[in-house]
């Protein structure tokens, strides 16, 4: 019995594609580059670690936005004879790289903040309030630019979360400036830097974990493998399944391959298409490869070790 092989073309895409976000990336990067220069300059002049650390974090976010933008553009390129999947996985690699860059930047901030906790430097609270206040506005505007595309695309969600966290962090720096202004407690400056690091790391860890899992072909978190398995084994024509694999082709596209074991050849012509459409509609799996085999074909898999049973 020869097996049947089918590939579904029912694709599932994010709410807003890269072509709709080019302006968001350009505006977001431009605004943040200007703000990084402003914040770093005033931070060095005023001797404020809170401003310098926030500027360093914003610089890492600029790099993250550049990575995310480049990956989104690469993912939109057509496949080639050499790269049959195209550059879809660039979005996953960009998310992972962005998270790693941010973690390294946080480590540098922690070292300097700990040093300054023991030897706090006098800083002007008014300058901190004004500069960080500008950051609240810029980061909020940038985050809103990516709000529409954050659902369904880890790459875009990473950009959105970075900017939203930046807005919150800048607000915290404003509060630190106010405390320093009214109390003269200069140790608040490095203390806020450590708080900034803790807040950012909490959000970054989730991004790092999800990006790493997708990079090693783990099942995307929004898909429950047991539910997919239950659906496939519950099909009237199917006796059992094996070689079920689910992985992310990009931060927006999911693929599946599976062997469906049947007692007799499937008579319904629309069987494979129906299964593929259900996997797309119910689970968000847009690329499916279904291999149908009879019991004797499965025995051949066992004998030759060709199947992951």
Helices and strands as residue ranges (DSSP letters): E 4-7, G 18-20, H 22-46, H 49-75, H 90-118, H 125-145, G 147-149, H 154-183, H 187-215, H 225-233, E 240-248, E 254-262, H 271-283, E 287-294, H 295-304
